[in-house]
Amino acid sequence: KKKRWSTEDDKRLMELVATSSHEDETATWGAIAKEMGGDRTGKQCRERWQSHLRPGLKKGQWTSEETSKMKLLQKTLGNKWSQIAAQLGTGRSDNDIKNRWYS
C-alpha cells in the first residue's frame, strides 16, 4: 500500500529540493529519498515534486492552443512526456501531459 503524502512530507521535500542544485538528476532524487527517511523512492519524490509541488506548475483546464501544441510535439518526440513538457513551456507536468494525451 502506498503511503499518503502528509503536509509535513511535502514541506520536507520542498526544503530538500531547495537545497539541491540538480533537481532532475536521478542520483539527486535518490539522495533526497534517503533524506526523506527511506519510505519513498527517488522516483516517488520526483513525481510528487513535478506533479504537485513545483513552483509554476499549471493545473486545470487545457487551452485549445496547449492541446494543439502538445499533439504536434508528440508527433515529433513520441511519448517522451518530460521532453514534451519542457518544450510545451506552459508549466504542465509530464504526467498531466500524458494523461491529456490518453484522455
Protein Blocks (a to p, Z undefined) as FASTA:
>chain_A
ZZdddfklmmmmmmmmmmpcblmbmklmmmmmmmnnopacfklmmmmmmmmmgghiagdj
ddfklmmmmmmmmmmnopafklmmmmnonopafklmmmmmmZZ
